[in-house]
Amino acid sequence: MGSPVAFEDHFGDMAKDYARYRPVYPESLFHWLASIAPGRETAWDCGTGTGQAALGLAPFFQTVLATDPSPMQIAHAVPHPRVRYLVAPAEDSGLPSATVDLVTVAVAMHWFDLDRFYREVRRVGRPGAVLAAWCYTRAQIRPDIDALVEDFYDRVVGPYWPMDRRVVEGGYARLPFPFDEITPPSFEMTARWDLGHLAGYLATWSATRRATRALGRNPLEDLEPRLRALWGDPREERTVRWPLGLRVGRLPS
């Protein structure tokens, strides 16, 4: 994890769809993170994408600095008066030293050069600053629907997931994390989606897009009729859940 990693923009070419179809993190997560941070002046969201986590932090911090190496992602980020978006890699943010109370990484840390990123966290963090990184994988809707999506994830597009995806599937538990670790409460995302929204979400998977390029056709074309047979009225909304895998640590005071 320590060697330099060339940036590969997995989501920039469909940043609009990423912003539209990805689920929203729970407010309770950001409330808890703000409660354990040493202050509420500045938060830094690394690998912000189109700003989902940055917007969640905004009610709790005076300033949220949201960085991503993808100009396309930043171009489609949702504006907010407290959020400042910057194109920058997590390992070399350009932020001033010892200025950040909370560092967050939402489903992005598996792309980072961890040794360099951790050095950057120690540089920009205030004494006692908190680092929180989280991820999620499998959506939970209903057992029969879940089984179809699991098969699509594992068998159909499974060969097209990047190798680093394995650490996401483990909830980041296997990543080195050289900080004073804090045991977090349990959090999950929830959403009410119709079948079209679920299909849009599956289309944003990097493995789905890689499979489409490799096969010359979108594998969702085979999955959607099978999902529709189980779903019923495609306009009907169902509850979707994603448990979060969360690692939280504190810098020395």
N, C-alpha and C positions, 0 to 999 in steps of 0.2 A: 504493500500500500504506500510505500514511501517514494517510489520512483516517479519522475514527472509523467503526467498523463496528458496527451494531446486532447484538446476539447473537441468533442463530437456533438453537434447540435441535433439531439434526437427529436426535438419538438418544435423548433423554430419555424419549420415550413408549414405547420398547421396550428400556429399559436392561437388563432381565432377560435378554432374548435376546442382546443385545450381549455381556454378560458370559459367556453360555453358549457362543456360537458363534464368537466371534472367536479367532484363533490366539494363541499365547503367544510372546513374544519370547525369543530364545536367552539362556541364562545367560552365554555367552561375551561377549555385548555388554556386559552390566552389569559383568562382571569387568574388561573392558578400560577402560570408562569410569571405573570406580573407580581403576584403576591410573594414569590420567593426571590425575585431580583433585588439587588441592593439599592436600586433607585428606579425611577420611571422617566428618566430624561431621554435616553436613546436606546432603541433596539435595532439590531442589524439582522435582516432576513437574507440568508445566503441562498443562491440558486432559486430566487423568488419566482421564476417563471413569469406568469402574468399577474402575480401579486396576491394570490389567494391568502397566504399566511400574513403577508404584510398588512393587508386590509383588516385581518383579524386582530393584529397587534395595535392598530392605530387608535382605538378608543382608550388604550391603557398607557400609552407612551407619548411624550411630547413630540418626538421625532422618530420615524421609522425609516432607516436607510435600507433600501431593497436592491440587491445586486444580482445580476445574472450575466453570464458571458454571451448570451444570445441577444443580439440587437432586435430580432423579430419578436421575441418574447416581451422585451421591454417596450417595444412599440405598441403592443396590444395590452399592456398592463392597465388596470383600472385606476384612474387618477383619484387621489385623496389629498386634502390639504396638509395632512401630517406625514405623508409618505413621499420620500424622494427616491426616485428610481435611477439607477446607475448601471451602465454596462461595465462589468468587471468580474473577473474570476474570483472564486471564494478564497483562493490561495494568495491573492495579491489584490486586496480590495481597494487600496489607496485611502482608506479611512485613517483619521488621526489616531495616534496611540492613546491607550488608556481612557477611552471616551464612551465605551459601550456597556450598558447594564445587562443586556440580554442578547444572546446570539441564538437564532433559530435556523434550522435546516429542515424543510418539509419535503420529504421524499426526494432528496437530492444528494445526500452525503455519500452514497455508493458511487457517485461519479467523481468524487474529489480525490486528490492526492492528499491523503490524511495527514501525513507528517507535516507537510507544508501548511495545510489548513489549520492544524492544531497550533502551529507556531503563530499563525496569523490571529487566531482567537486569543492566544495569550498576549499578543502585542496590543490588540485593540480593546481588550476587556479591561474594565475597571477592576480594582481589588474586590474579590467576592462576586464577580460577574458570573452569570449562569449561561451554560450552553445546553440547548435542548434540540435533539434531532429525532424525527419520527418518520414512520413509513406505514404503508398499508398495502395489502395485496388483494385477497379474494373478497368479492362482494357477497353478501348473504341476503338472499331474497326469500326463497322457498326451496326445500330440498331438491325437488325435481328440476327446477330452473337452475339451481346452483350446480347440479350435476352436469348439465349441458355446458354451462360456462366454464366449469372446471376442466371438462374434456377439451374445450376449445383452447383454454390457457395452456394445458399440459401437452396435449397431443398434436393439435393442429398448428398452433403458433409457437409451441414450446421450443422447437429448435432455433427460433429466430430471436429469442430473448438474449440480451447481452449477458455475458458471463457473470457480471457483477449483480445481476438480478437475484442470485441465490442469497445474498446477504439481506436483501429486502424480504424475501420469503421467510427468513429467520427473525424478522422484527428487529434487525440491527443488533441482535444479541451477540453475534460473533465478531462484531467490529471492535478493534482496540479502542479504548475510551479512557485515556490517561488523566482523568479528573476525579475529584472527590464526588463519587456518584450519589445521587439522590433517588430514592425509590418513589416513583410517581403514582398517583391514583390511576385507575383505569379510565380511558377515554375511547369513544367511538364516534365516527361520523354517521349521520343518518340523512336520508333524502327520500322524497316521494317522486318517483319517476314513472313515466309511461314507457312503453316498449321502444319508441323512437329515441328517447333519451338514453336508455340503456345501450342501444345499438351505436349511438353517437359516442358514448363513453368507450365502448369496446374498440371503436375505430381509432381512438386516440392512443391506444397502446402502441408503443414503439415496435413490439413484435408483430402486431397486425400490419403495420405499414411495411416492415421489412419482408414479411411473408407475401404481401401483395406485389411488391417489386420483384421478388424472386420467382413467384408462381405465375405472374402475368395476369392475375385476377385476384379479387378481394375474397378471402376465405369466409368473410361474414355472409356472403351470398348463400352459402350452404347452411350456415347456422340460423339465420333469421327465420326461415320457414319453420324450423323445429322449435324455436323459441315461441313463435306466434301460436303454434298448436297448443302449447302449454299455458301461454299467457291469457289467451282469450282476446277480448276487445283490446286492440293495441293502444287505445286511448286511456284505458284503465290505469290508474296510478297505483304502484305498490311500494311498500317501504323497503329501502335498501340500506344495509348496515355494513360498515367496515371498522372492525376493531383496529386501534392504532398501536403499533409497536413504538415505544418511546424510551429514549436514553437521555438522562439529564445529569449534568455535573456542574460543580462549582469551582471557579478559579480560587487560588489562595487569597485570603484577605490581606 
